[in-house]
Amino acid sequence: MTLLKLLYTTIILALLATPLDTLSQGCSDAGFCTMGAMKPDQNYSKRIAIKLRSMEFNYYRGTSLLTPIIYAATIDFNLGINDYNSFQIKLPYQWAQGTLGEAGNLGDISLSFTRQLKTTNKWSYSGTLGAKIPLGDGNETVNNEFTGGNDSPLHMYYQPSLGSYDIVAGASMINSKWLVATGIQIPLTRNNNQFLWSGFPDYPSQEYVREYNIGRELLRGIDVMLRVERNWRFTNFNFSLGALPIYRITRDEGIPFGSTQRRKLDNTTGLALSVLGSFGYHLDVNHSIKIIQGIKLTDRDFNPDGLTRDEVLSISYVYKF
């Protein structure tokens, strides 16, 4: 490894160990804005060759609107099946820490198939179909000094799994400078989250506990997204700037506070808008690093799904075979 490569590797390791308290939200949805054709910072190529298959190791840290801090370590495997088709598998381990407690486990598996639909002299067009498969029911519990000796369900902010099966579809157009992508995520099932304020009777501030939005056995609404990104590419590095609006077009459904009946939850639709920036450096033909951060501009009013992030940074190491 040359001195320059060693220097960049040292910088990345230092970043991984540094608190990210000054950085802001990237993708605040359930993860579909990084699947297949909707991924940020894509390399432009008129053909998807088998030699471009890759393995990506990603570290993520995000702060919520309350005290929970969410971490995730993800393996992202991309395989080019032939010149025009690719398959992606993402498997995260996610954990969260906050004043109510902590929880960690394997997250939800993301599977997607992407096909390059058309190429011209200026643009490449691709489409993606995929799914998210839960490895939990979204109802991890904690037993600590605040729960009165009971196993109390944690809010969705703390849950490593969303607890639902989702369908994902998307499309993108990309060239050497621009990426424009759109997608939709449709949850098919509800989770089993049973969080209640009464589960933490001994917490010092009950006013704080009541800041967690309640929606038990939640069925999230449908999300649509648009990604617009401008890339600047050089010999060994690139950077990009972009915008990521995500709109929840249908209301969440669940059991609200003080009720035993399921219903549509008010104020759960609306826009979550972020501006994004990324930097990538190619150590050599096979190895590269990538940093993506964002700044949240707007958010939905009511968030029982725990997906809202106040601050986020993502750091990746990519190996191309």
GUTIBA-981851 format. One record per atom (N, C-alpha, C): x, y, z. Coordinates in pm, whole numbers, plus 50000, padded with zeros to 5 digits. Example, Ala and Ser with C-alpha at 12.3 -4.5 7.8 and 13.67 -1.06 7.14 Angstrom:
<rs>
513194943150780 512304955050780 513204967050780 512854977550708 513674989450714 512905000350787 
</rs>
This chain:
<rs>
500854988150000 500005000050000 500885012450000 500645022149911 501445034149904 501145043150023 501995053250043 501815062550153 500475069850142 500085073650019 498825080749999 497635072050037 497675059349996 496585050150032 496505048350183 497665047150247 497705045350391 497125057550462 497435069350408 496925081650467 495405082150462 494835079050346 493375079450332 492705068850418 493315057150427 492755046650512 492755051050658 493835057750702 493915062650840 492845073150867 492605081950771 491565092150786 490205085850806 489895075550725 488595069050734 488435062050869 489495055150915 489405048551044 489205058651156 489805070151143 489605080551244 488185085751242 487625087351124 486235091851112 485285081851175 485565069051155 484695058851212 484665059451364 485725064151423 485795064551569 485385078051626 484985087551541 484675101051585 483185102951601 482695109251711 481295112451723 480845121551609 479665118751556 479205125751437 478115135751473 478305143251581 477245151551635 476925163651550 477735166751451 477505178851373 476955175951235 476585163551208 476175159951073 474695157251067 474135157250946 472685157650935 472115146650850 470795146550841 470035135450786 470285133050639 470375120150604 470385116150465 469045110050433 469025097250406 467775090550373 466995087350499 465835093450516 465065091550639 463945081450622 463915074550509 462865064750487 463305051250539 462655040650496 462975027250546 464095020650468 464905028350396 466075022850329 465945020750180 464755022950122 464595019649981 465285029549890 465685041349940 466355051049853 467815047349829 468295036049883 469645031149852 469605017349788 468455013749729 468325000949663 468405002449512 469224993849447 469244992649302 469445005749229 468535008749137 468645020649053 468555033549131 468125032949258 467925045049338 469125048449425 470215040349418 471395042949500 472045056249463 472625063149562 473365075349530 474755072049474 475365082149412 476775081549370 477065069149286 476245066749184 476455055249097 477475058548989 478295048748954 479205050348841 478445048848710 478715057648618 478045057048488 478765047248397 477985037948339 478515028348243 477405024548148 477705023348020 476685019547923 476295004947934 477144996948000 476844982748018 477224978748160 476434969948219 476734964648351 477444951348333 478744951248344 479514939048317 479724931248447 479984918548431 480174909948548 481354914548632 482334921048570 483514925448644 483204936848741 482014943048729 481664954148816 480964949648944 480824936548967 480194932449092 481064936949209 480434939749323 481164945849434 480584941749567 481404943749671 480994942049808 481244955249880 480214960049950 480334972850019 480074970850168 480954976350250 480794976150395 480494990350440 479334992250503 478865005550535 478655007250686 479105018550738 478855022250878 477975034650878 476955034450964 475955045050967 475695049151111 475565061951134 475185067151266 474215078551247 473085077751313 472085088251301 471475091551434 471235104451458 470535108551578 469075110951544 468195107751638 466765109451617 466335123251667 465045126051659 464525138751710 464535139051863 464645127251927 464715126352073 466105121552110 466245113352216 467605109452259 468185097352188 467395088252128 468015076352069 469025079851959 470145072651962 471135073151855 471135059451789 470985059551656 470835047151580 472125044551504 472625032251517 473825027851447 473465015951357 474205014551248 474015002751163 475334999551092 475634986751084 476744981751003 476144972550898 476364975750772 475664969050663 476634962950564 476344950750520 477034944550408 476124945650287 476634951350181 475864953850059 476574946949943 475964936249892 476584928449785 475874930949653 476624934849551 476084937649418 476734928349317 475914920849245 476394911449146 475804914649010 476694917248913 476254918948775 476084905248711 474834901348687 474554887948634 475024886648490 474784896748412 475294897348275 475454912048238 475434915148108 475694928948066 474624938748113 473414933948140 472314943348163 471554940948294 471904930648369 471144927248489 472054926348611 471544930948724 472304930148848 471364927148963 471934921749070 471184917649187 471874923249310 471094928649404 471644934749524 471044928349649 471904925749749 471474920849880 472104929849986 471264935150075 471774943150186 471334936650317 472304934550406 472024928650536 472644937350645 471824944350724 472364952950830 472284946550968 473224950251051 473064948251195 472854962051254 471734963951323 471364977351371 471194977251522 471644987951585 471444989251728 471185003951761 470495006151873 470125019651914 470325021152064 470725033152104 470935036352244 470245049552275 469505049952385 468835062152426 468545061652575 467915071952626 467675072552770 466635062552816 465775057352727 464805047152766 465425033252773 466565031352704 467205018152702 468005016352575 468265003952540 469005000952418 468564987352365 468744985452234 468404972852169 469234971452043 469534958952006 470294956451885 470064942451832 470094941051700 469904928051637 470084929751487 469974918751414 469964919751270 468764928051225 468974936451125 467894944551071 467124937050964 466534944450870 465724938550764 466544936350638 466374924850575 467084921750451 466444929350335 467274935650253 466824942050130 467304933950010 466374930549923 466684923149801 466164931149682 466974932649578 466494939849460 467154934649333 466394935449226 466874931749092 466794944149004 467904947448938 467964959348853 468324955248711 467594960848615 467874958348474 468114971548403 469174971748324 469434983248239 468474982448119 467594992148109 466504991648013 466884997247876 467695007747876 468015014447750 469255022947769 470055023947663 471205032947664 471195041247537 471595053847552 471785062647438 473205068247448 473535077347358 474855083347364 475075091647489 473965096047552 474085105047667 473575099247798 472625089847792 471955085247914 471865070147920 471825065048043 471525050948068 470305050348158 469315041748121 468055040748194 467945026848257 467585026348386 467485013648458 466205013148540 465755001048568 464594998848653 464894988548760 464264989648876 464504980848990 463204975749048 463184962849082 462104956849161 462754950149281 462124951649397 462744945849516 461764944149630 462324939849743 461504937449862 462374939049985 461714942150096 462364942150226 461714931250310 462554923050372 462084911450448 462484913350594 461524913450687 461874915950827 462494903750893 463454906250981 464034895751064 463594897051209 462594905551233 462014907351365 460614912851350 459914914351463 458534919251456 458384933651501 459524940551525 459454954551566 458984956451709 459224946651797 458734947651934 459774942952035 461044947252017 462074944352117 461714951252249 461994944652360 461644950052491 462884952852574 462684960152685 463764963152778 463214962052919 464074957753011 463714957153153 464824964253230 464524976453276 465544984253346 464904992153461 465625001753514 465165009153631 463945017953604 463585019553473 462455028153440 461165020553414 461215007253404 460074999553356 459254993053468 459594995853594 458834990153705 458944975153716 460064969453673 460274955053681 459644947053570 459094953753468 458434946853357 459284947253231 458994938153138 459584938553004 458734947852919 459224959952897 458444970252828 458894971752684 457974971652587 458344973752447 458944987652426 459994988152348 460635000852314 459955007252192 460085020352181 459555027552064 460285023051938 459675025851823 460265021651695 461635027851669 461945039251730 463285044851717 464355034551757 464045026151856 465005016651910 464995003251837 464015000851752 463834987451696 464784984751580 465524973751583 466414970351470 465664966051346 464414961351361 463594957151248 462324965451242 461904969051121 460624975951104 459454966251120 459724953251109 458704943251134 457664941751026 457944946250904 456954945450797 457594940750667 456804934050583 457204930650447 456834942350356 457814946750275 457604958150185 457964954350042 457254960349947 457594959449805 458194972749761 459234971949679 459934983849633 460054983449481 459864995049416 460084996249272 460695009949245 461535010749143 462155023549113 462755023848973 463195035548931 463805037448800 464795049048809 465765048848721 466755059648720 467235062448579 467715074548560 468445078348439 469735084948485 470835080948422 472155085048469 473095087548353 473945097748367 475065099548275 476295103148358 477315108148296 478565110648367 478455121948469 477405130148457 477265141548547 476015140848635 474935135048586 473655135948654 473075122248685 472395121448800 471575109948837 470195115048877 469175109748811 467785112748847 467095099448870 466555097548990 465935084749025 464635087249099 463695078049081 462435078649154 462065064649201 461285063749307 460935050549360 459705051149446 459175039349475 458005038049561 458205026049653 457765027249777 457835016349874 456445014249933 455965001849924 454614998549969 454694988050079 454474991750205 454414981750313 453184972750296 453384959750311 452304950150292 451714945350424 452504945750530 452044940350659 452334950350769 451674948750881 451924957050998 452924950151089 453534957951176 454454952051273 453704948751403 454464944751505 453844940851631 454274950151745 454704962451710 455174971351815 454054975051911 454344974052042 453344976452147 453794987552243 454624996652197 455125007252286 453985015552342 454055017852475 453125026752546 453905035352645 453455047352667 454085055952767 454065049452905 452995042052933 452855035853066 453885024953091 454615020752987 455645010653004 456895015753075 456975029153098 458155035053162 457695043953278 457025037853378 456425045753486 457445052653576 458675047553580 459685053053671 460685062253601 460425065653475 461325074953407 461175088753471 462285095953496 462205108553571 461305119153509 461235119553375 460425129653308 459355122853223 458135122353275 457045116553197 456675125553079 456965138353091 456735147352977 457595143352859 458845139452887 459725134752779 459205121852718 458795112252800 458295099452749 457135101752652 456295111552681 455125114152598 455465121052466 456725124452446 457145129952316 457275118952211 457305106252252 457355095152156 455955092752100 455815094251967 454515092151903 454115077451909 452865074851945 452375061251961 451555057051838 451835045251790 451035038951685 451285024051691 450605017151781 450855002851801 450394994751680 451094983551657 450784974751543 450674982851415 451754990051387 451775000251283 451864994251143 451014999151055 451144996850911 451515010350850 452765011850807 453215024550752 452505027850622 452445040750592 451895045150466 452875042950351 452435045950231 453235044350110 454145056350093 455435053750064 456405064350040 456785064849892 456935076849839 457525078949706 458725088249722 459735086349640 460935094449652 461425099049515 462205109849517 462895114949399 464305118549441 465285113849366 466675117549392 467225124749270 467745136749291 468415144449186 469815147549235 470815143449158 472195144149206 473115148449093 474005157749122 475015162449026 476375157349072 477085150348985 478385144449016 479515151648944 480635152949012 481875157848952 482905146748968 483405141348859 484295129748864 485685133248809 486695128848883 488085131048845 488815117548847 490105117648827 490835105148809 490695095948930 490945101149048 490945092749168 489835095949267 489075106549243 488035109949340 486845116449269 485755116949341 484555123549291 483785129249409 482925138749379 482005143649482 480685147449416 479645148349496 478325151049442 477505159549538 476505166249483 475515173649560 474145169949505 473165168849594 471845164949546 470745167749646 469535164749604 468345166349689 467565153349690 466945150449806 466195138149823 464865141049894 463815144149818 462495145149880 461805131449886 461245128350003 460485115950024 459105119950074 458075115850004 456715119950042 455895107750080 455315107950199 454395097250241 453005101150193 452495093550096 451275097650027 450005092050092 450145081850177 448975076650249 449285076350398 448265077350479 448455078050624 448855064450681 449655064950788 449935052950866 448635048150932 448635035250965 447485029551033 447965022051157 447305024051270 447695017251392 446695019651503 447085015651624 446235017551742 446795029451818 446085040851820 446625052751886 446465052152038 447045061852105 446945062752250 445475063852293 445125056252397 443785057052452 442735049552375 443145040952280 442185033652199 442595019052189 441635010652160 441904996552132 441564993051988 441165003051910 440755000951772 441785006751675 442024999451568 442915004351464 442235015351384 443045025151342 442505035751255 443655042651184 443315050751086 444295059051019 444775069851114 446085072351116 446675081851209 446865095351142 446405105751207 446495119251151 447945124151148 448215133151053 449505140151041 450685130951011 450425119150954 451515109950919 451885110550771 451175118450692 451585120750553 452435133250545 453065135350430 453825147550412 455245145150364 455985156150356 457295156350292 458415155750395 459425147350366 460715147650435 461765150950329 462375162450341 463295167350238 464695169050294 465675163650223 467075165050262 467905169550143 468975176950170 470005179350071 471205170750108 471875165250007 472905155150030 474215159149966 475295154450025 476605156049967 477415143349983 478285140149888 479105128149899 480515130849849 481445122649898 482825122949852 483315108649839 483945105449727 484505092249706 485945093049662 486755083449709 488165082949668 488515068749629 489125067049512 489515053949461 490975051349499 491165041949591 492525038549632 493275031949518 492555023149445 493075017249322 491875011949244 492105003249147 491024998249063 489974990649145 490404983749250 489504975049326 488964981249454 489664990949511 489314995749645 488935010449640 487865013849710 487465027949720 486755030349852 486675042949889 485955047150009 484935057749969 483885059050048 482805068250013 482175073750140 481935086650144 481295093350257 480075100750204 478935098750267 477705105750229 477095112050354 476755124650345 476065131250454 474955139950397 474035144050486 472925152250440 472445161650547 471625171150506 471045180950597 469535180550581 468825178050688 467375177550684 466805191650677 465845193650585 465195206450572 463765206350624 463025195750594 461635194550641 461365180150684 460305178250764 459945164950811 458445164150835 457955151750850 456535149850882 456265153551027 455005156751057 454655161451191 454595150051293 454145138251251 453865127251343 454605114951293 455495109251377 456415098851331 456415086751423 455345078951426 455355066851510 456265055951456 456715056951329 457545046351270 459005047251311 459415058251376 460795059451423 461825060851312 461425065151193 462365066151081 463015079851069 462495089551138 463025103051127 464415103951188 465335109851114 466695111851163 467015126751164 467575131451272 467965145351282 469345147651223 470245137751241 471605138651189 472065124851142 472755124451031 473215111650975 474535113350901 475395103550912 476575102350826 476755087750790 477115085150665 477345071650617 478755070850559 479515060850602 480885058650554 480985044450499 481505042950378 481555029850313 482955026750261 483275013950266 484425008450195 483894999150087 484335000849964 483824993049850 484964985249788 484734972349769 485694963849699 485034958549572 485644961349457 485154956449329 486004944649285 485334933749249 486024921449213 486624922549073 
</rs>
